[in-house]
Amino acid sequence: QQPVQSPQAVILREGEDAVINCSSSKALYSVHWYRQKHGEAPVFLMILLKGGEQKGHEKISASFNEKKQQSSLYLTASQLSYSGTYFCGTDTGNQFYFGTGTSLTVIP
Amino acid sequence: EAGVTQSPTHLIKTRGQQATLRCSPISGHTSVYWYQQALGLGLQFLLWYDEGEERNRGNFPPRFSGRQFPNYSSELNVNALELEDSALYLCASSLDFGSNLYEQYFGPGTRLTVT
């Protein structure tokens, strides 16, 4: 039931782009994205709903393929502050599970 | 606006004892979620309460239990503590489930250490 994220880890140089994928085996009502910096609590980034509605961060975008139960988070022109572990959260209607996590490190 | 608060910050217990962790949601939020985050691991869903009712629970044994009070604060109880229960326990709150765009706001967590 736990969604699978890929890649598990990625290292970027400042200014580079990255894509993080999240895949579920169940039909989804929505997908959430959160970022957790080391030693801190997760912080909300985005929500994507079935039907296309979304709410989130100005500089981060994401997509939600309802048919494939997949979501992707797009980080463009990465900044040092983007470093952290990214989790997707999937809502199947009455269950909510966080993904396996993707560690992203941005270096100068 | 005050965020999600959790107490205590740290808790040290011995194997077999019981632990009680507390969470106060953001004002106006009726849903409370509990997660376990073992060192280096992801967020494992424990429990979800909404309007005082347990809506769902994750794949954890019955010795993990909780409740939500009329003021929407919540308590997580872990009985018969085992060494592998040592983890950071995170509480999150959100608007009620029917609000569609219900992002979760996390508290700072309670670090439980079982010796």
Chai-1 contact restraints between the chains, C-beta under 6 A:
chainA,res_idxA,chainB,res_idxB,connection_type,confidence,min_distance_angstrom,max_distance_angstrom,comment,restraint_id
A,A41,B,F106,contact,1.0,0.0,6.0,A-B,restraint_1
A,A41,B,P108,contact,1.0,0.0,6.0,A-B,restraint_2
A,P42,B,F106,contact,1.0,0.0,6.0,A-B,restraint_3
A,F44,B,E103,contact,1.0,0.0,6.0,A-B,restraint_4
A,I47,B,L101,contact,1.0,0.0,6.0,A-B,restraint_5
A,I47,B,E103,contact,1.0,0.0,6.0,A-B,restraint_6
A,K55,B,L101,contact,1.0,0.0,6.0,A-B,restraint_7
A,N94,B,N56,contact,1.0,0.0,6.0,A-B,restraint_8
A,Q95,B,N56,contact,1.0,0.0,6.0,A-B,restraint_9
A,Y97,B,F45,contact,1.0,0.0,6.0,A-B,restraint_10
A,F98,B,G42,contact,1.0,0.0,6.0,A-B,restraint_11
A,F98,B,L43,contact,1.0,0.0,6.0,A-B,restraint_12
A,T100,B,G42,contact,1.0,0.0,6.0,A-B,restraint_13
A,G101,B,G42,contact,1.0,0.0,6.0,A-B,restraint_14
